Amino acid sequence: MGSAVIVDAIRTASGKGKPGGALSGVHPVDLLAAVLSQLVERNGLDPAEVEDVIGGCVTQAGEQSLNITRNAVFAAGFPESVPATTVDRQCGSSQQAATFAAQGVMAGSYDIVIAAGVESMSRAPMFSNTQGKDAYGDRIAQRYPGGLIPQGISAEIIAARWKLDRTALDEFAALSHRRAAEATASGAFDREIVPITVPSDSGERLSHSVDETVRAGTTVEGLSALKPAFEGDPAGERFPEISWSITAGNSSPLTDGASAVLIMSEAAANRLGLRPRARFHSFSVTGDDPILMLTGIIPATRKVLERGGLGIDDIDAYEVNEAFAPVPLAWLNDLAADPARLNQRGGAIALGHALGASGARLLTTMLNTLEATGGRYGLQTMCEGGGMANATIIERL
């Protein structure tokens, strides 16, 4: 097996995933096309050299339907000979895209491939792809009496079972915003964020390059005033231990964004005179309880560490997606991990969670964190709908 290396990784700055958000005026095909074109341009790569583009997207409906990644390849001006496909592993879609891309290189099927992701939650809202239809069927209802539950209720159950009170959740959320604001002010995101041209209300074309979802002034006191977001949901009545502590403030916001990673064999990078920045070290994917849903990151992490022959203390940077504050906190508890190494530049509570783009966004931020701190190994993991999780370890070169 050969090795797969990361030559470059970029992302858009986040936009609020609602009408009027910074990226809401950009068609999702054009949003993904913008990062694809900038990725090849800034590396001096002829796009005809790209053998495949694997993109992640969750709500594959409306403007995000019909294999959005292939449409973005056209929109980016790539030759028609460059194929593309779109995968859905829920929130981990673009992390899975990167895994598939790297595994293809390692197996000798590709020399040069792009992994990417996009989600415009302002233009393709969550669950718009179901059109109000039952997505589960009778057999799932028989296996899970009472049915599967919303992720917010799952987050409430995790908070209760791991004994994480409202103050702990709000403190973590405030820390996420503080770290992201400090990283923004210091220029730490400058290398990973590429500007996106967006239309303004006046018809002007503006450049968007700063995460819109980061709130530098976030405090625990301010977060404590927010009402629980899921209280009263009938699904919660099945779990009397719930204390209703999940709010909009300690959850990831609806977000628009795109991301892309240039992955090659070492031989291809050398041939093109491009410097590999990291190599893929090990991968795992796992399924877990779909009621708890968000805890799959714990067995996925244990599996990827075992496969990589590493311990948690060997990892210099962890990127654990902050879908809801209890998720990374439960992960920290069960892995006995160092909180100082977790989401050092903030996480999704501050930077946003543009579903299909988030996996490659975490990878991009983790790579840049390792380079800035001199760390060797980085581990990212992502909870996913249906009780799944991906975990990936990279090694900085």
C-alpha positions in Angstrom: 0.0 0.0 0.0 1.3 3.5 -0.9 0.8 6.5 1.3 -1.7 9.3 0.6 -0.6 12.8 1.4 -2.4 16.1 1.8 -1.0 18.9 -0.4 -3.5 21.6 0.5 -6.8 22.1 2.3 -9.1 25.1 2.2 -12.5 26.2 3.3 -14.9 29.1 3.0 -15.6 31.3 6.0 -18.9 30.3 7.6 -22.2 32.0 6.7 -25.3 31.9 8.8 -27.5 29.3 7.4 -30.6 31.4 7.0 -32.0 34.0 4.5 -29.7 37.0 4.7 -26.7 35.0 5.8 -23.4 36.0 4.2 -23.4 33.1 1.8 -27.2 32.7 1.3 -27.1 34.5 -2.0 -24.6 32.0 -3.5 -26.0 28.9 -5.2 -24.5 25.8 -3.5 -23.1 24.5 -6.8 -21.2 27.9 -7.2 -20.1 27.7 -3.5 -18.5 24.3 -4.0 -17.1 25.4 -7.4 -15.4 28.4 -5.8 -13.3 26.2 -3.5 -12.5 23.7 -6.2 -11.2 26.3 -8.6 -9.2 28.1 -5.9 -7.7 24.9 -4.7 -6.2 24.0 -8.1 -5.3 27.6 -8.9 -3.3 28.2 -5.7 -1.3 25.0 -6.2 -0.7 25.6 -9.9 -2.4 22.4 -10.8 -3.9 21.6 -14.2 -7.4 20.4 -13.2 -7.1 17.9 -16.0 -4.7 16.0 -13.7 -7.5 15.4 -11.2 -8.8 11.9 -11.5 -11.9 12.2 -9.3 -13.7 14.6 -7.1 -15.5 13.1 -4.1 -17.8 15.5 -2.3 -20.0 15.3 0.8 -23.5 16.8 1.0 -26.3 15.8 3.4 -29.5 17.4 2.1 -29.2 16.2 -1.5 -32.5 17.9 -2.7 -33.4 21.0 -4.6 -30.4 23.0 -5.5 -28.1 20.4 -3.9 -29.5 17.5 -6.0 -28.4 15.6 -9.1 -24.9 14.9 -7.9 -23.9 18.4 -6.8 -20.2 17.6 -6.9 -20.3 16.8 -10.6 -22.2 20.0 -11.2 -19.6 21.9 -9.2 -16.8 20.4 -11.3 -18.5 21.8 -14.4 -19.1 25.2 -12.7 -15.4 25.3 -11.6 -14.4 25.1 -15.3 -12.7 21.7 -14.9 -12.4 19.6 -18.1 -15.4 17.4 -18.7 -13.1 14.4 -18.3 -12.9 14.9 -14.5 -15.6 12.7 -12.9 -17.2 13.4 -9.5 -19.6 11.7 -7.0 -21.5 12.8 -3.9 -21.6 10.8 -0.7 -23.9 11.1 2.3 -22.7 9.8 5.6 -24.7 12.5 7.3 -22.5 15.0 9.2 -19.4 13.1 8.4 -20.0 13.2 4.6 -16.8 15.1 3.6 -14.7 13.3 6.2 -15.8 10.1 4.5 -15.1 11.7 1.1 -11.5 12.3 2.3 -11.3 8.8 3.6 -12.5 7.3 0.3 -10.1 9.6 -1.6 -7.1 8.7 0.5 -7.9 5.0 0.4 -8.1 5.2 -3.4 -4.7 6.7 -3.6 -3.3 4.2 -1.1 -4.7 1.3 -3.2 -3.2 2.7 -6.4 -6.5 3.7 -8.0 -5.8 7.4 -8.0 -2.7 9.6 -8.1 -4.5 12.9 -7.7 -8.0 13.3 -6.2 -10.0 16.1 -4.4 -12.2 15.5 -1.4 -14.7 18.2 -0.8 -18.0 19.1 0.9 -20.7 21.7 0.7 -23.9 22.5 2.5 -26.2 25.6 2.0 -28.6 25.3 4.9 -30.1 28.6 4.0 -31.1 27.3 0.6 -31.6 23.6 1.3 -32.9 23.4 4.8 -32.5 20.3 6.9 -35.1 17.6 6.2 -36.3 19.3 3.0 -35.2 16.2 1.2 -37.8 14.1 3.0 -40.7 16.3 1.9 -42.6 15.3 5.0 -42.5 11.6 4.2 -41.6 8.8 6.6 -37.9 8.0 6.0 -37.8 4.9 8.2 -40.6 2.4 7.4 -42.3 -0.3 9.5 -39.3 -2.5 10.2 -37.3 0.2 12.0 -40.4 1.1 14.0 -40.6 -2.6 15.1 -36.9 -2.7 16.0 -37.0 0.6 17.9 -40.4 0.9 19.6 -41.3 4.5 19.9 -39.2 5.3 16.9 -35.9 7.1 16.5 -35.6 10.5 18.1 -34.2 14.0 17.0 -30.5 14.7 17.6 -31.4 17.4 20.1 -33.1 14.8 22.4 -30.0 12.6 22.0 -27.8 15.4 23.1 -30.1 15.9 26.2 -29.8 12.2 27.0 -26.0 12.4 26.8 -25.9 15.4 29.0 -28.0 13.6 31.6 -26.1 10.3 31.5 -22.7 11.9 31.6 -23.8 14.2 34.4 -23.0 17.4 32.4 -25.0 20.3 33.8 -26.1 23.4 32.0 -23.2 25.5 33.4 -20.6 23.0 32.1 -22.3 23.1 28.6 -22.4 26.9 28.5 -18.8 27.2 29.7 -17.7 24.9 26.9 -19.7 26.9 24.4 -18.2 30.2 25.6 -14.7 28.7 25.3 -15.4 27.7 21.7 -16.3 31.2 20.8 -13.4 32.7 22.7 -10.9 30.4 21.0 -12.4 31.0 17.5 -12.4 34.8 18.1 -8.8 34.7 19.2 -7.8 32.6 16.2 -9.6 35.0 13.9 -8.0 38.1 15.4 -4.5 36.6 15.3 -4.8 35.6 11.6 -4.6 31.9 12.4 -7.4 31.1 9.8 -5.8 33.2 7.0 -4.1 30.2 5.3 -7.2 28.0 5.3 -10.0 30.4 4.4 -10.4 31.4 0.8 -12.5 34.5 -0.1 -15.9 34.0 -1.7 -17.5 36.7 -3.8 -21.1 37.3 -2.7 -23.9 39.6 -3.9 -25.0 42.4 -1.6 -28.5 43.9 -1.3 -27.3 46.9 -3.3 -26.2 44.7 -6.1 -22.5 45.1 -5.3 -20.1 42.1 -5.3 -18.5 41.7 -1.9 -15.8 39.4 -0.6 -16.6 37.1 2.4 -13.6 35.8 4.3 -14.4 36.0 8.0 -16.6 33.4 9.9 -20.0 35.0 10.4 -21.0 32.6 13.2 -18.3 33.5 15.7 -19.5 35.8 18.5 -16.5 37.2 20.3 -18.5 38.6 23.2 -20.1 35.3 24.2 -20.2 34.8 28.0 -21.6 32.1 30.2 -23.9 34.7 31.8 -25.4 35.5 28.4 -25.8 31.9 27.4 -27.5 31.1 30.7 -30.4 33.3 29.7 -31.3 31.2 26.7 -34.3 28.9 26.9 -33.9 25.1 26.3 -34.4 24.5 22.6 -36.0 21.1 22.7 -38.1 21.2 25.9 -41.6 20.0 25.2 -40.6 17.7 22.4 -42.8 14.6 22.8 -39.8 12.3 22.2 -38.2 13.6 25.4 -41.0 12.2 27.5 -39.5 8.7 27.1 -36.4 9.8 29.0 -37.3 11.1 32.5 -33.6 11.8 33.3 -33.5 14.7 30.9 -33.1 18.1 32.6 -33.4 20.2 29.5 -30.1 21.9 29.1 -29.5 22.1 25.4 -30.0 25.6 23.9 -29.2 27.4 20.7 -26.1 28.7 22.5 -24.5 25.4 23.3 -25.4 23.8 20.0 -23.8 24.3 16.5 -25.7 26.9 14.4 -27.2 26.3 11.0 -24.5 27.2 8.6 -23.5 27.6 4.9 -20.0 26.6 3.7 -17.8 24.6 1.5 -14.3 22.9 1.9 -11.9 21.0 -0.2 -8.7 18.9 0.3 -6.1 18.1 -2.4 -4.9 14.5 -1.9 -2.1 12.8 -3.9 0.4 10.0 -3.9 3.8 11.1 -2.8 5.1 10.3 -6.3 2.6 12.6 -7.9 3.4 15.4 -5.5 7.1 15.0 -6.2 6.5 14.9 -9.9 4.6 18.2 -9.7 7.0 19.9 -7.3 4.3 20.2 -4.6 5.2 19.8 -0.9 3.1 17.3 1.0 1.9 18.8 4.3 0.7 15.7 6.0 -0.1 12.0 5.3 -3.1 10.0 6.2 -2.1 7.6 9.0 -5.3 5.6 9.9 -9.0 5.5 9.6 -12.1 4.0 11.3 -15.8 4.2 10.9 -18.3 2.6 13.3 -22.0 2.3 14.1 -23.4 2.9 17.6 -26.8 3.2 19.4 -29.0 5.3 17.1 -31.0 6.6 20.1 -27.9 8.0 21.8 -26.9 8.6 18.2 -24.0 11.0 18.9 -21.7 8.8 21.0 -20.2 6.8 18.1 -17.1 9.1 18.2 -16.0 7.2 21.4 -15.7 3.7 19.9 -14.5 5.2 16.5 -11.7 6.9 18.3 -10.7 3.8 20.2 -10.7 1.8 17.0 -8.6 4.3 15.0 -6.0 4.6 17.8 -5.7 0.8 18.0 -5.4 0.6 14.2 -2.7 3.3 14.2 -0.8 1.8 17.1 -1.2 5.0 19.1 -2.5 6.2 22.4 -4.6 9.3 23.0 -1.6 11.0 24.6 0.3 10.6 21.3 -2.1 12.9 19.6 -1.2 16.6 19.5 -4.5 18.0 18.2 -8.0 16.7 18.5 -10.9 18.0 16.3 -14.1 16.6 17.7 -17.2 18.1 16.0 -19.2 20.3 18.4 -22.7 19.4 17.1 -23.8 19.9 20.7 -21.6 20.7 23.7 -22.2 17.3 25.5 -20.7 15.4 22.6 -17.0 16.5 22.9 -17.4 16.7 26.7 -18.5 13.0 26.9 -15.6 12.1 24.5 -13.1 13.9 26.7 -14.4 12.0 29.7 -14.4 8.6 28.2 -11.0 8.9 26.4 -9.3 10.7 29.3 -8.1 13.2 26.7 -6.3 16.5 27.4 -8.9 19.4 27.0 -6.1 21.8 26.0 -5.6 19.8 22.8 -9.3 19.8 21.9 -10.6 22.2 19.2 -7.8 24.6 19.9 -9.2 27.2 17.5 -12.8 26.8 18.5 -15.3 24.3 17.1 -18.6 24.1 15.4 -20.5 25.9 18.2 -18.5 29.0 17.1 -17.3 28.2 13.6 -20.6 26.6 12.4 -21.6 23.2 11.1 -22.3 23.3 7.4 -23.2 19.6 7.5 -21.7 18.2 4.3 -18.7 20.5 4.5 -17.8 20.0 8.1 -15.6 16.9 7.9 -13.2 18.5 5.4 -13.4 21.8 7.4 -12.2 20.0 10.5 -9.4 18.4 8.6 -8.4 21.7 7.2 -8.3 23.4 10.6 -6.5 20.4 12.2 -3.8 20.5 9.6 -3.1 24.2 10.1 -3.2 23.8 13.9 -0.5 21.0 13.7 1.7 23.2 11.5 1.3 26.2 13.8 2.0 24.2 17.0 4.7 21.8 15.6 2.5 18.8 16.5 3.0 15.5 14.8 -0.4 13.7 15.0 -3.9 15.0 14.6 -7.2 13.1 15.2 -10.6 14.2 14.0 -13.9 12.5 14.7 -17.4 13.3 13.8 -20.7 12.1 15.2 -23.3 11.4 12.5 -27.0 10.7 12.1 -28.1 7.2 12.6 -25.5 6.6 15.3 -22.4 6.5 13.1 -19.0 8.1 13.4 -15.8 8.5 11.4 -12.3 9.0 12.9 -9.2 9.9 11.0 -5.5 10.3 12.1 -3.1 12.4 10.0 0.6 12.9 10.5 2.2 16.2 9.8 5.2 16.1 7.5 
